[in-house]
Amino acid sequence: MAFGCALVCFSSSRTVWSQSPATAVDSAAKVVDLEKLKHPLQPALWKIEGNGLTEPSYLFGTVHHKDSRVTVLHPAAEKAFDQAAHFYSEMEKNSAKQQMAMMKLLRRDGKTLTESLGPELTKEVKATILAIDPDYNLQNLQILKTWVASLMIPTISKPGEGGEGKVQPGAKSLDDVLYQRAKKASKKIGAMETADSQATVFEQFTEEEQIQFVKASVGLLKKSEEQTEPAKRLHELYLANDIVELAKRTSSESESEELGSKELGLRLNKALKGDRNVKMADKIEGLLAETPDESHFFAVGVGHYIGDDSVTEMLVEKGYTVTPAFEPLDPKLEIQGYASQRNIEVVRDSKAKGAKDEMGTSLADIRW
């Protein structure tokens, strides 16, 4: 279940496609080894022009990971970041506001998580988690709001297996790396959302509905154990910039299936993506209008830039020209990745013979 993604497939009918620079791929063999990449194969980057702008601005899609191949920008994204005078992250980053945000994750109803879930579901949650990590401190979940626990559970992994790929001790996530770089470069810094606005996304759902999120999360955690390192699959898709496949694997239909309710899945999709994208697009329009002669760099979860209800399409409707700085991937391209997953080919065409949905994701995998 992709609580934080709510992705849908590409709609390029109103988006201008551009030619991207040559990539380090063996064009004859149509093979790329992700293990050897220094940065993503192509940038999850869109250029914004027109509508009175005298300088281009950029939309950059992120994932909340620490892998060095993710945190090192593609040269095209690096150039866009460097020239931008303004930087906007998805969430406020200063320490005081982050502490306030943490407080909003804690229960205030006088109950523990166990008391909310009931004995049967609590037993299932406990057994599923401890089967993966016998030393996991279950008390960490007791003080969290139910919806917060539903986001934490799918991220639990076996000791020593974080699915983060090439991660150095003390490494920061892509979002944090960009924020720190923008601060060091004295860019004008802002955020697209606040802790309050992000918490409101889930707190509009009843406690009973949040318990359904927990049930779905447990199912997702069990499913992930039956697959081969699903978090690494997510890495492969982002490193290859296979946005279409990311969208298909995290669609609202899959959310409805996991939740056991089409109606709840649609409401969740609207709350996570549709409603927030409208607010993001409106905010971007206002910021661009304030300083049309300066470049802006908007770094938020890649899911917000994909599909008919995406920020990109909404900006096009507002009169801007939005141009991807990448090309659709060749469906014949073979993706080879981690040593533990030999000769992996990420299928991009849903009609391709043998195509399967092999990956589960969580809100922690792609930033919401």
Secondary structure per residue as TSV (DSSP state, phi and psi in degrees):
chain	resnum	aa	ss	phi	psi
A	1	M	-	360.0	128.5
A	2	A	-	-102.9	71.9
A	3	F	T	-51.4	-43.1
A	4	G	T	-93.6	-1.4
A	5	C	T	-98.3	-59.3
A	6	A	-	47.4	46.6
A	7	L	-	-84.0	151.0
A	8	V	-	-129.9	166.4
A	9	C	-	-69.3	157.8
A	10	F	-	-55.6	141.4
A	11	S	-	-127.5	106.3
A	12	S	-	-102.7	13.4
A	13	S	T	-63.1	-29.4
A	14	R	T	-118.5	14.1
A	15	T	S	-113.0	133.8
A	16	V	-	-81.4	127.0
A	17	W	-	-94.6	136.9
A	18	S	-	-113.7	166.0
A	19	Q	-	-84.5	129.2
A	20	S	-	-98.0	158.4
A	21	P	-	-64.6	159.0
A	22	A	-	-59.6	143.7
A	23	T	-	-109.5	161.6
A	24	A	S	-80.7	67.6
A	25	V	-	-123.1	143.2
A	26	D	B	-73.5	94.7
A	27	S	T	-64.3	-28.5
A	28	A	T	-71.9	-44.9
A	29	A	T	-86.5	-15.4
A	30	K	T	56.3	46.2
A	31	V	E	-131.2	139.4
A	32	V	E	-134.9	135.3
A	33	D	E	-100.3	108.1
A	34	L	G	-63.8	-26.3
A	35	E	G	-62.2	-26.9
A	36	K	G	-94.0	-4.2
A	37	L	-	-70.4	146.7
A	38	K	S	-98.6	-17.9
A	39	H	S	-159.5	169.9
A	40	P	-	-53.7	148.9
A	41	L	S	-59.2	-40.7
A	42	Q	S	-138.5	156.9
A	43	P	-	-85.4	140.4
A	44	A	-	-81.7	72.5
A	45	L	E	-134.5	136.2
A	46	W	E	-127.5	138.1
A	47	K	E	-97.4	136.4
A	48	I	E	-108.9	126.2
A	49	E	E	-139.6	174.4
A	50	G	-	79.1	-172.7
A	51	N	T	57.1	37.4
A	52	G	T	92.3	-2.7
A	53	L	-	-76.2	134.7
A	54	T	S	-101.7	-11.1
A	55	E	S	-130.0	139.9
A	56	P	-	-71.2	151.3
A	57	S	E	-122.6	174.3
A	58	Y	E	-139.4	143.1
A	59	L	E	-105.2	127.4
A	60	F	E	-125.0	123.6
A	61	G	E	-86.3	131.1
A	62	T	E	-113.7	163.9
A	63	V	-	-129.2	149.3
A	64	H	S	-88.0	71.9
A	65	H	-	-131.9	164.1
A	66	K	-	-111.3	-1.4
A	67	D	-	-54.4	131.8
A	68	S	H	-62.6	-25.4
A	69	R	H	-75.0	-16.5
A	70	V	H	-91.0	-42.5
A	71	T	H	-77.7	-15.2
A	72	V	S	-89.6	119.6
A	73	L	-	-74.6	148.1
A	74	H	-	-60.1	145.6
A	75	P	H	-51.3	-36.8
A	76	A	H	-66.9	-40.1
A	77	A	H	-70.4	-36.4
A	78	E	H	-60.9	-43.4
A	79	K	H	-64.8	-42.3
A	80	A	H	-64.8	-41.4
A	81	F	H	-64.0	-44.8
A	82	D	H	-61.7	-38.5
A	83	Q	H	-84.0	-9.9
A	84	A	-	-77.0	134.3
A	85	A	S	-86.4	-23.2
A	86	H	E	-119.1	139.1
A	87	F	E	-127.0	132.6
A	88	Y	E	-127.2	120.8
A	89	S	E	-89.4	172.8
A	90	E	E	-74.6	-36.8
A	91	M	E	-126.2	148.7
A	92	E	-	-59.9	139.0
A	93	K	-	-113.6	-12.5
A	94	N	S	-69.1	151.1
A	95	S	H	-60.6	-39.3
A	96	A	H	-63.1	-44.3
A	97	K	H	-72.0	-30.1
A	98	Q	H	-68.2	-36.5
A	99	Q	H	-65.9	-39.5
A	100	M	H	-64.2	-37.4
A	101	A	H	-64.8	-39.2
A	102	M	H	-62.2	-37.0
A	103	M	H	-63.1	-29.0
A	104	K	T	-75.4	-9.7
A	105	L	T	-88.4	-11.0
A	106	L	B	-90.3	146.3
A	107	R	-	-65.2	146.6
A	108	R	-	-133.9	15.4
A	109	D	S	-99.1	6.3
A	110	G	S	79.5	3.1
A	111	K	-	-109.1	162.8
A	112	T	-	-94.1	166.8
A	113	L	H	-59.8	-39.6
A	114	T	H	-58.8	-42.7
A	115	E	H	-66.2	-31.7
A	116	S	H	-74.9	-42.5
A	117	L	H	-75.5	-30.5
A	118	G	-	89.5	162.1
A	119	P	H	-64.4	-38.5
A	120	E	H	-67.4	-49.6
A	121	L	H	-69.2	-36.7
A	122	T	H	-59.0	-42.9
A	123	K	H	-61.5	-41.3
A	124	E	H	-67.6	-42.4
A	125	V	H	-60.0	-48.3
A	126	K	H	-60.8	-47.8
A	127	A	H	-64.0	-40.5
A	128	T	H	-66.5	-43.9
A	129	I	H	-67.1	-47.9
A	130	L	H	-69.7	-23.4
A	131	A	H	-68.2	-25.0
A	132	I	H	-93.9	-45.7
A	133	D	-	-134.0	94.4
A	134	P	T	-60.0	-21.9
A	135	D	T	-98.0	6.7
A	136	Y	-	-64.3	132.5
A	137	N	-	-83.1	98.3
A	138	L	T	-64.5	-21.6
A	139	Q	H	-63.6	-21.9
A	140	N	H	-61.6	-27.1
A	141	L	H	-87.0	-22.2
A	142	Q	H	-62.1	-32.3
A	143	I	T	-93.3	-0.7
A	144	L	B	-87.2	148.9
A	145	K	-	-61.4	154.5
A	146	T	H	-60.6	-41.1
A	147	W	H	-67.6	-31.7
A	148	V	H	-68.0	-42.7
A	149	A	H	-60.3	-36.9
A	150	S	H	-64.3	-25.3
A	151	L	H	-86.2	-27.9
A	152	M	H	-76.4	-39.6
A	153	I	G	-57.2	-45.9
A	154	P	G	-68.1	-12.1
A	155	T	G	-87.7	-7.5
A	156	I	-	-70.0	134.3
A	157	S	-	-135.4	168.5
A	158	K	-	-62.9	148.1
A	159	P	T	-52.8	128.1
A	160	G	T	87.7	-2.8
A	161	E	-	-120.6	95.6
A	162	G	-	-101.3	-6.6
A	163	G	S	66.8	20.3
A	164	E	-	-94.9	-0.3
A	165	G	S	69.4	-130.2
A	166	K	S	-85.7	95.6
A	167	V	-	-125.0	125.0
A	168	Q	-	-88.2	150.3
A	169	P	T	-54.8	133.8
A	170	G	T	79.9	7.5
A	171	A	-	-66.4	149.4
A	172	K	-	-104.1	158.2
A	173	S	-	-71.9	164.9
A	174	L	H	-54.6	-44.3
A	175	D	H	-60.6	-44.6
A	176	D	H	-69.6	-37.3
A	177	V	H	-61.5	-45.4
A	178	L	H	-64.2	-41.5
A	179	Y	H	-62.0	-47.1
A	180	Q	H	-64.2	-38.4
A	181	R	H	-65.8	-41.4
A	182	A	H	-64.5	-40.1
A	183	K	H	-65.0	-44.2
A	184	K	H	-64.1	-33.3
A	185	A	T	-84.4	3.3
A	186	S	T	60.7	34.8
A	187	K	-	-75.4	158.1
A	188	K	E	-76.4	120.7
A	189	I	E	-110.1	140.5
A	190	G	E	-151.2	-176.7
A	191	A	E	-138.1	149.0
A	192	M	E	-79.5	-27.8
A	193	E	E	-139.0	165.6
A	194	T	-	-113.5	169.1
A	195	A	H	-59.9	-38.7
A	196	D	H	-62.4	-46.0
A	197	S	H	-67.2	-35.9
A	198	Q	H	-72.6	-38.3
A	199	A	H	-65.8	-35.7
A	200	T	H	-60.6	-29.6
A	201	V	H	-54.4	-43.3
A	202	F	H	-93.4	-28.8
A	203	E	H	-77.3	-4.6
A	204	Q	T	-77.3	-11.2
A	205	F	S	-91.9	145.7
A	206	T	-	-69.2	164.7
A	207	E	H	-60.2	-38.4
A	208	E	H	-63.2	-39.3
A	209	E	H	-69.7	-36.3
A	210	Q	H	-65.9	-32.7
A	211	I	H	-65.1	-35.1
A	212	Q	H	-62.7	-36.3
A	213	F	H	-61.5	-40.3
A	214	V	H	-64.1	-44.9
A	215	K	H	-58.1	-43.3
A	216	A	H	-66.0	-36.8
A	217	S	H	-65.0	-39.4
A	218	V	H	-63.1	-42.5
A	219	G	H	-61.9	-39.4
A	220	L	H	-65.9	-40.5
A	221	L	H	-64.9	-40.7
A	222	K	H	-63.9	-42.9
A	223	K	H	-63.3	-39.5
A	224	S	H	-64.0	-30.8
A	225	E	H	-71.7	-21.5
A	226	E	H	-86.1	-8.8
A	227	Q	S	-105.2	172.5
A	228	T	S	-95.5	98.1
A	229	E	-	45.2	67.9
A	230	P	H	-60.3	-31.8
A	231	A	H	-64.1	-32.8
A	232	K	H	-70.5	-31.0
A	233	R	H	-61.7	-40.1
A	234	L	H	-61.5	-41.2
A	235	H	H	-57.2	-45.4
A	236	E	H	-59.7	-44.0
A	237	L	H	-65.0	-41.3
A	238	Y	H	-71.6	-42.0
A	239	L	H	-62.5	-34.6
A	240	A	T	-83.1	-5.2
A	241	N	T	54.8	39.6
A	242	D	-	-86.9	71.8
A	243	I	H	-65.7	-34.4
A	244	V	H	-61.7	-45.0
A	245	E	H	-69.6	-37.9
A	246	L	H	-57.3	-41.1
A	247	A	H	-63.9	-46.3
A	248	K	H	-64.0	-34.4
A	249	R	H	-81.3	-8.8
A	250	T	T	-132.4	40.8
A	251	S	-	-79.6	164.3
A	252	S	H	-65.4	-25.6
A	253	E	H	-65.2	-40.8
A	254	S	H	-67.2	-34.3
A	255	E	H	-63.2	-44.0
A	256	S	H	-62.4	-39.1
A	257	E	H	-63.6	-45.2
A	258	E	H	-67.1	-38.0
A	259	L	H	-77.8	-17.6
A	260	G	T	75.6	13.4
A	261	S	-	-148.6	116.1
A	262	K	H	-64.2	-40.3
A	263	E	H	-63.6	-44.0
A	264	L	H	-67.6	-37.8
A	265	G	H	-63.4	-40.7
A	266	L	H	-67.2	-40.6
A	267	R	H	-64.8	-40.7
A	268	L	H	-65.5	-42.7
A	269	N	H	-60.8	-42.2
A	270	K	I	-65.3	-42.7
A	271	A	I	-67.3	-41.4
A	272	L	I	-77.1	-34.8
A	273	K	I	-117.3	-63.0
A	274	G	I	-56.1	-55.2
A	275	D	H	-63.7	-42.4
A	276	R	H	-70.5	-35.8
A	277	N	H	-64.8	-36.8
A	278	V	H	-60.4	-45.9
A	279	K	H	-66.2	-39.9
A	280	M	H	-64.2	-45.9
A	281	A	H	-61.9	-41.2
A	282	D	H	-64.0	-40.6
A	283	K	H	-67.2	-42.2
A	284	I	H	-61.1	-43.1
A	285	E	H	-58.6	-43.8
A	286	G	H	-66.0	-41.5
A	287	L	H	-66.8	-41.0
A	288	L	H	-65.6	-36.9
A	289	A	H	-67.6	-31.4
A	290	E	H	-68.0	-40.0
A	291	T	-	-136.1	71.7
A	292	P	T	-69.0	-13.2
A	293	D	T	-97.6	10.6
A	294	E	S	-128.0	150.8
A	295	S	-	-88.4	137.7
A	296	H	E	-118.1	147.8
A	297	F	E	-127.9	109.3
A	298	F	E	-102.7	109.4
A	299	A	E	-108.6	100.1
A	300	V	E	-134.0	171.6
A	301	G	E	-50.9	135.0
A	302	V	G	-58.8	-26.7
A	303	G	G	-61.0	-24.4
A	304	H	G	-74.0	-13.0
A	305	Y	G	-105.0	11.9
A	306	I	S	-120.1	134.4
A	307	G	S	98.3	178.4
A	308	D	T	-63.3	-31.7
A	309	D	T	-100.5	21.2
A	310	S	S	-82.6	163.7
A	311	V	H	-60.8	-39.4
A	312	T	H	-60.1	-47.0
A	313	E	H	-66.9	-36.1
A	314	M	H	-66.4	-36.9
A	315	L	H	-68.2	-35.8
A	316	V	H	-61.9	-41.8
A	317	E	H	-64.9	-25.4
A	318	K	T	-83.3	-2.0
A	319	G	T	108.6	1.2
A	320	Y	-	-86.5	157.1
A	321	T	E	-99.3	120.8
A	322	V	E	-115.3	116.4
A	323	T	E	-119.0	117.9
A	324	P	E	-63.4	140.0
A	325	A	S	-95.1	32.0
A	326	F	S	-151.6	167.0
A	327	E	-	-112.2	152.8
A	328	P	-	-58.1	141.6
A	329	L	-	-70.7	145.5
A	330	D	-	-65.9	121.2
A	331	P	T	-61.9	-15.3
A	332	K	T	-88.0	-7.4
A	333	L	-	-67.0	127.0
A	334	E	E	-93.1	128.4
A	335	I	E	-102.6	117.5
A	336	Q	E	-110.4	132.8
A	337	G	-	-125.4	-118.2
A	338	Y	-	-73.1	150.7
A	339	A	T	-59.6	-30.9
A	340	S	T	-78.8	-7.3
A	341	Q	S	-126.8	84.8
A	342	R	T	-71.7	136.8
A	343	N	T	51.6	42.5
A	344	I	-	-73.6	133.1
A	345	E	-	-118.0	120.1
A	346	V	-	-83.5	115.7
A	347	V	-	-75.3	129.3
A	348	R	-	-105.5	-18.3
A	349	D	-	-107.5	116.9
A	350	S	T	-64.4	-18.2
A	351	K	T	-91.9	-4.9
A	352	A	S	-65.1	145.9
A	353	K	T	-60.6	129.6
A	354	G	T	79.2	10.4
A	355	A	-	-62.7	134.5
A	356	K	-	-135.6	153.8
A	357	D	-	-93.3	103.7
A	358	E	-	-107.9	-1.9
A	359	M	-	-125.0	136.5
A	360	G	-	-107.1	147.3
A	361	T	-	-133.3	167.7
A	362	S	-	-136.0	172.1
A	363	L	T	-59.8	-31.8
A	364	A	T	-73.6	-18.0
A	365	D	T	-79.3	-43.6
A	366	I	S	-121.7	125.5
A	367	R	-	-59.3	140.2
A	368	W	-	-102.5	360.0
